[in-house]
């Protein structure tokens, strides 16, 4: 059982709310009280970090309640509680964070924000592992190449998207991400992908849709977007600046 023992009101409030949200079994005591016999792990504050000899202790800061609770839950589950982040890549990737077999968080964000979300979740975990599906080649390569400081595996995502019944529309990417997290992949540090003509055209079409003047970026900018060097908006801005510079030069002549 998890025991919360702290004199810090902010730590107490944050940790207790997190534990209640997770449906975890816990109790609270004063730091100088005797711990219950069934205590498995203690969550406390920095001032009382050394008060619980012989018992696994998690020290929580006022603004890190979630991290402390996840560490405590992982300690309860033992080695099976490792944090694994599964990613179903795409223009709006599904992201699922698992501790053992339990899904503890899910996200679905634009590809431009995905690395920040994954990095934040990995930073809050002990010995995290990121597993990315090998579909959506350009997006998966972008994620692999931009993630730093965390172990990454590339997973064959065939069959990971489940059948969705009535009322479940929109959950497919998140469920696929959870399934990807459960599959062993190949360790990878970089993924080099040469975009196809069709993939470049799709990027150019997206840029035209987002352009105020209904103009698409050129092939060189599309290749940089495909490689993850630029976002669509950045490529459009660069394309616009180039056009304006060329127009200005022509006027001077």
C-alpha positions as CSV (number, residue, x, y, z in Angstrom):
1,X,0.0,0.0,0.0
2,X,1.1,3.6,-0.7
3,X,1.4,5.8,2.4
4,X,1.5,9.6,2.1
5,X,3.4,11.2,5.0
6,X,4.1,14.9,4.6
7,X,3.8,18.2,6.5
8,X,3.8,20.1,3.2
9,X,0.3,21.1,2.3
10,X,1.0,21.5,-1.4
11,X,2.6,18.1,-1.7
12,X,-0.2,16.5,0.3
13,X,-2.9,18.1,-1.8
14,X,-1.3,17.3,-5.1
15,X,-0.3,13.7,-4.3
16,X,-3.6,12.8,-2.8
17,X,-5.5,14.2,-5.7
18,X,-3.3,12.3,-8.2
19,X,-3.8,9.0,-6.2
20,X,-7.6,9.5,-6.1
21,X,-7.6,10.2,-9.9
22,X,-5.8,6.9,-10.4
23,X,-8.1,4.9,-8.1
24,X,-5.0,3.8,-6.1
25,X,-5.2,2.4,-2.6
26,X,-3.4,4.6,-0.1
27,X,-3.5,6.1,3.4
28,X,-2.1,9.2,5.0
29,X,-0.2,9.6,8.3
30,X,1.9,12.2,10.0
31,X,5.6,11.8,9.3
32,X,6.4,11.0,12.9
33,X,3.5,8.4,13.2
34,X,4.2,4.7,13.0
35,X,3.7,3.3,9.5
36,X,1.0,0.7,8.8
37,X,2.2,-2.9,8.6
38,X,1.1,-3.2,5.0
39,X,3.2,-0.2,3.8
40,X,5.0,-0.8,0.5
41,X,6.1,2.7,-0.4
42,X,6.0,6.1,1.2
43,X,5.5,9.4,-0.5
44,X,6.9,12.4,1.5
45,X,8.4,15.8,1.1
46,X,12.0,16.9,1.1
47,X,12.1,17.8,4.7
48,X,11.1,14.3,5.8
49,X,13.1,12.4,3.1
50,X,15.3,10.6,5.7
51,X,12.6,9.7,8.2
52,X,11.6,6.3,6.8
53,X,14.5,3.9,7.0
54,X,14.1,0.5,5.4
55,X,11.0,1.5,3.4
56,X,11.1,2.6,-0.3
57,X,10.6,6.4,-0.2
58,X,9.5,8.8,-3.0
59,X,10.3,12.4,-2.4
60,X,7.7,14.7,-4.0
61,X,8.1,18.4,-4.8
62,X,5.0,20.6,-4.8
63,X,4.9,20.8,-8.6
64,X,5.8,17.2,-9.3
65,X,2.9,15.2,-7.8
66,X,2.3,13.2,-10.9
67,X,5.8,12.1,-11.2
68,X,5.9,11.0,-7.6
69,X,2.7,9.0,-7.9
70,X,3.9,7.3,-11.0
71,X,7.2,6.3,-9.3
72,X,5.2,5.0,-6.4
73,X,2.9,2.9,-8.6
74,X,5.9,1.6,-10.5
75,X,7.6,0.6,-7.2
76,X,4.4,-1.3,-6.3
77,X,4.5,-3.2,-9.6
78,X,8.2,-4.0,-9.4
79,X,10.1,-4.6,-12.7
80,X,6.8,-4.9,-14.6
81,X,6.0,-1.3,-13.9
82,X,8.5,0.2,-16.4
83,X,7.2,3.2,-18.2
84,X,6.8,2.6,-22.0
85,X,5.6,5.4,-24.3
86,X,3.9,4.1,-27.4
87,X,3.4,6.3,-30.4
88,X,1.2,5.8,-33.4
89,X,2.8,8.3,-35.9
90,X,0.9,10.5,-38.3
91,X,0.1,14.2,-38.8
92,X,-1.6,14.1,-35.3
93,X,0.1,11.2,-33.5
94,X,-1.6,9.1,-30.8
95,X,0.6,8.8,-27.7
96,X,0.0,6.3,-24.9
97,X,2.0,6.1,-21.6
98,X,2.0,2.7,-19.9
99,X,3.4,1.6,-16.6
100,X,3.6,-2.1,-17.0
101,X,0.3,-3.1,-18.7
102,X,-1.6,-0.1,-17.3
103,X,-2.3,2.9,-19.4
104,X,-1.6,6.0,-17.2
105,X,-1.9,8.8,-19.8
106,X,-2.8,9.4,-23.4
107,X,-2.4,12.3,-25.7
108,X,-3.1,13.2,-29.3
109,X,-1.3,16.3,-30.6
110,X,-0.1,17.8,-33.9
111,X,3.2,16.3,-35.1
112,X,5.0,19.6,-34.3
113,X,4.2,19.2,-30.6
114,X,4.7,15.4,-30.3
115,X,8.4,15.4,-29.5
116,X,7.8,17.9,-26.6
117,X,5.1,15.7,-25.2
118,X,7.1,12.5,-25.5
119,X,10.2,14.2,-24.0
120,X,8.2,15.6,-21.1
121,X,6.6,12.2,-20.3
122,X,10.0,10.4,-20.6
123,X,11.6,13.0,-18.3
124,X,9.0,12.2,-15.6
125,X,9.7,8.4,-15.7
126,X,12.3,6.0,-14.4
127,X,14.2,4.2,-17.2
128,X,11.6,5.1,-19.9
129,X,11.4,3.4,-23.3
130,X,9.7,5.0,-26.4
131,X,8.2,2.6,-29.0
132,X,7.2,4.2,-32.3
133,X,5.2,2.5,-35.1
134,X,6.9,2.2,-38.4
135,X,3.9,3.4,-40.5
136,X,3.6,7.0,-41.7
137,X,7.2,6.9,-42.7
138,X,8.0,10.6,-42.8
139,X,6.4,11.4,-39.4
140,X,7.9,8.3,-37.7
141,X,11.4,9.3,-39.0
142,X,10.9,12.8,-37.8
143,X,10.0,11.6,-34.3
144,X,12.9,9.1,-34.1
145,X,15.4,11.7,-35.3
146,X,14.3,14.5,-33.0
147,X,14.1,12.4,-29.8
148,X,17.2,12.7,-27.7
149,X,18.3,11.2,-24.4
150,X,15.8,8.3,-24.4
151,X,15.9,4.8,-25.8
152,X,13.7,4.4,-28.9
153,X,12.5,1.3,-30.6
154,X,10.8,1.1,-34.0
155,X,7.9,-1.3,-34.0
156,X,6.1,-3.1,-36.8
157,X,2.6,-1.6,-36.3
158,X,0.8,-4.0,-38.6
159,X,-2.5,-4.9,-36.9
160,X,-2.2,-2.5,-34.0
161,X,-5.2,-0.4,-35.0
162,X,-8.3,-2.1,-33.5
163,X,-11.8,-2.3,-34.9
164,X,-13.8,0.6,-33.5
165,X,-17.5,0.1,-32.7
166,X,-20.2,2.7,-32.5
167,X,-19.2,5.7,-30.4
168,X,-15.5,4.9,-30.4
169,X,-14.6,7.1,-33.3
170,X,-11.4,9.1,-32.6
171,X,-10.0,6.5,-30.2
172,X,-8.2,4.5,-32.8
173,X,-4.9,6.3,-32.8
174,X,-4.7,6.2,-29.0
175,X,-5.5,2.5,-28.8
176,X,-3.0,1.8,-31.6
177,X,-0.4,3.7,-29.6
178,X,-1.1,1.5,-26.5
179,X,-0.8,-1.6,-28.6
180,X,2.5,-0.4,-30.1
181,X,3.8,0.2,-26.6
182,X,3.2,-3.5,-25.8
183,X,5.2,-4.8,-28.8
184,X,8.9,-5.3,-28.8
185,X,10.7,-3.4,-31.6
186,X,14.2,-2.8,-33.0
187,X,16.4,-0.2,-31.2
188,X,17.0,2.8,-33.4
189,X,18.8,6.1,-33.2
190,X,18.0,7.5,-36.6
191,X,15.7,6.7,-39.4
192,X,16.7,7.9,-42.9
193,X,13.8,8.1,-45.3
194,X,13.9,9.4,-48.9
195,X,10.5,10.9,-49.5
196,X,8.7,9.7,-52.6
197,X,7.3,12.0,-55.2
198,X,3.8,11.3,-53.8
199,X,4.8,12.2,-50.3
200,X,6.4,15.5,-51.5
201,X,3.3,16.3,-53.5
202,X,1.1,15.7,-50.4
203,X,3.3,18.2,-48.4
204,X,3.0,20.7,-51.3
205,X,-0.8,20.2,-51.3
206,X,-1.0,20.9,-47.6
207,X,1.1,24.0,-48.0
208,X,-1.3,25.3,-50.7
209,X,-4.2,24.7,-48.4
210,X,-2.6,26.7,-45.6
211,X,-1.3,29.5,-47.9
212,X,-3.1,32.8,-47.9
213,X,-2.3,33.2,-51.6
214,X,-3.2,29.6,-52.6
215,X,0.4,28.9,-53.6
216,X,2.4,25.8,-52.8
217,X,6.0,25.6,-51.7
218,X,8.6,24.3,-54.1
219,X,10.3,20.8,-54.1
220,X,13.3,21.9,-52.1
221,X,11.2,23.3,-49.2
222,X,9.0,20.2,-49.3
223,X,12.0,18.0,-48.9
224,X,13.1,20.0,-45.9
225,X,9.6,19.7,-44.4
226,X,9.7,15.9,-45.1
227,X,13.1,15.7,-43.3
228,X,11.7,17.6,-40.2
229,X,13.9,20.6,-40.7
230,X,10.9,22.9,-41.2
231,X,7.3,23.1,-40.3
232,X,4.7,23.9,-43.1
233,X,4.2,27.4,-41.7
234,X,8.0,28.0,-41.7
235,X,8.4,26.7,-45.2
236,X,5.6,29.0,-46.4
237,X,7.2,32.0,-44.7
238,X,10.6,31.2,-46.4
239,X,8.8,30.7,-49.7
240,X,7.1,34.0,-49.3
241,X,10.3,35.8,-48.4
242,X,12.0,34.4,-51.5
243,X,9.2,35.5,-53.7
244,X,9.2,39.0,-52.2
245,X,13.0,39.3,-52.6
246,X,12.8,38.1,-56.3
247,X,10.0,40.7,-57.0
248,X,12.1,43.5,-55.4
249,X,15.1,42.6,-57.5
250,X,13.0,42.6,-60.6
251,X,11.6,46.0,-59.8
252,X,15.0,47.5,-59.3
253,X,16.1,46.3,-62.7
